[in-house]
Amino acid sequence: MMVSIIHRITGDGMALVGTLLLVWWLAALASGPASYETFQWLFGTWIHGVLGYIIGVGLTFSLFQHIASGIRHLVMDTGAGYELKTNRTMAWMTLVGSSTATILFWAYLLGGK
């Protein structure tokens, strides 16, 4: 039940936060150097980019969680995975898998290249 709720929250979060961030970035680009510099300062240099990292990691986790949960739902749509133990295992796997994928992705981005 909780993974299903998280699936909805991550989908809505990506749609809302991701879209607003993209529109803000495009508006800052279109508004000129001063606006874009403010956007860059807020997400890139303010407290060493902490806000940008928080939003970036959050959106990345949302993407991986939404994908993993979507695959789980796809498997369940085929009629498999309804046994209680299997269902709980698959639910935990979505959380563990998405967390692991997020950590590996950001480790690669921040220096593992």
N, C-alpha and C positions, 0 to 999 in steps of 0.2 A: 504494500500500500504506500509506504513512504517513498519508495523508488519511483512509483508512478507520479506522486506529487512532485518530487524533485525533477522528474522529466518535464512536467508542465512548467515548473518555475524556471528551469534552465532555458527552455524554448522561449518563454516570454521575456526572460532576462536578455537573451541574445538579441531578440527582435527589438526590444525597447532600448537597452543601453547601446547595443551595437549600432542601431540606426541613428540614434541621437548623436553618438560620437562621430559617426561618419559624416552626418550632415553638418555638425559643428566644424569638423576638420575641413570639409569642402567650402563652407562659408568663410572660414578663416583664410583659406587659400585665395578665394575670390575677393576678399575684402582688402587685401594688400599685405605688405610686409609687416606692418605693426600688429595687425590682428593675428597673423600666423606666428609671429614671434611670441605673442602672449600665449597662444595655444601650445607652442613648443615649450615655453617656460613652465606652464602648468603641468604638462604631462612628461616633460623630459628632464628638466633641471630642478624643479621645485623639490626640495628635500631629496636631492639626487634621484628624482623621477619616481618616488615612492607611489604617488597617485597613479602614474602610468603603469607601474608594475602591478599594483593592486587590481586595476581594471583589466589589464592584459591577462594576468593569471586567472582572474575570475571569468573572463570571456573564454579563455582557453579551456578551463575546467568545464564550463557550461557546454562548450562544443563537444568535448570528449564524452561527458556524461550523457548528453542528449543522443549522441550517436550510439553509445553502448546500450542505453535504455531502449532506443529505437530498434536495435538488433534483437534485444531481449523480447520486445513486443512482437517483432516479426516471427521469431521462433515460436512464441506462444500462439500466434495466429495460425500456425500450421497444426496446432493441436498438441504440441509437445510442451513439456515443462510445467504442467499443471499440478504435479505431485508436490505436496507441501515442502518436502526437503529439497527437491530440485528447484522449485520456485525461489525458496530462500537463498539457496546457493547462487542461483543466477542473479538475484537482486544484489547480493554482496559482491559478486564478481563485477557488476557494473560500477559500483563505487570504488572498489580496489583498482579495477582496470583504468577507469577515468583518472583517478588520482595518480596512478603510476605513469600513465601517458602524459599527464600535465607536467609532472616532475621531470620526466625524461625530455620532453619538448623544451622546457625552460632551461634545463641543464645544457642542452645542445645550443640553444640561442645565446646563453650567457658565457659560453666559453668552451664547450665541448666540441666545437667545430674541428 
